[in-house]
Amino acid sequence: MTDDERQAATRGLDLLWGERQRPRRGPKPGLSVDEIVRAAIEVADADGLPALSMGRVAEQLGTGVASLYRYVPGKAELVALVVDTVLGVPPRSAGEGADWRSRLASWARFSLDVFRERPWVLPLLTSRKGTLGPNETEWLEVALAATADTGLSDLERVEVISLLNMYVRGAVQVAVDLRLGTPEETDDSPVSGSMLRRIGADRFPTLNAVVAAGTFEEPADVVGFGLDRVLDGIETYIEAKKAES
């Protein structure tokens, strides 16, 4: 890493964790980091992730690209700010419940809500540099607290949270890709409409019987069903660990 890259990384980390000093050189500042981040989110909301660039954000703000670099070192640092802003602070009720399972279920469902609202942020979570921002760190803090009474080791608790994170993010991405939707969006099922009319009994007898029974006409919370099964697996693991001790 060059000195310039190291300085940019340090500056990006300072910005991410709230140390956002206004530029000291040049004309009087007309922007703020928060305004730039909001503009970036507006661009992604309106035109999708491929449209997110420093140039497009500058256009959204009605300014030149060069002016953005007085506030944000580059796109990588802007992406980190966007991710942490989209994640937001966990709601107070996230992680609440009488036992570890209800607390983790609450935490996971609030996470699902975040990614369902802005699924375009999912690729950024894997493509960005690995630094966590304060909001994402708080989500981790809530999840760790939710698992405090499981009897698992610290490493196992982190692995449980990673498993839930992988399920939540993967499930939302698949739902977006296949347009599975939610219980309120049943028309988006990939097995519907004209496709159903093409499912013949000779070639697909089992599927045909399922379709004929009206299965795909029923609202189905596929993502929620999967979350419950993941929690079942975690519960089985916890009980097995208790039996060993």
Secondary structure by P-SEA (a helix, b strand, c coil): ccaaaaaaaaaaaaaaacccccccccccccccaaaaaaaaaaaaaccccccccaaaaaaaacccaaaaaaccccaaaaaaaaaaaaaccccccccccccaaaaaaaaaaaaaaaaaacccaaaaaaaccccccaaaaaaaaaaaaaaccccccaaaaaaaaaaaaaaaaaaaaaaaaaccccccccccccccccccccccccccaaaaaaaaacccccccaaaaaaaaaaaaaaaaaaaaaaaac
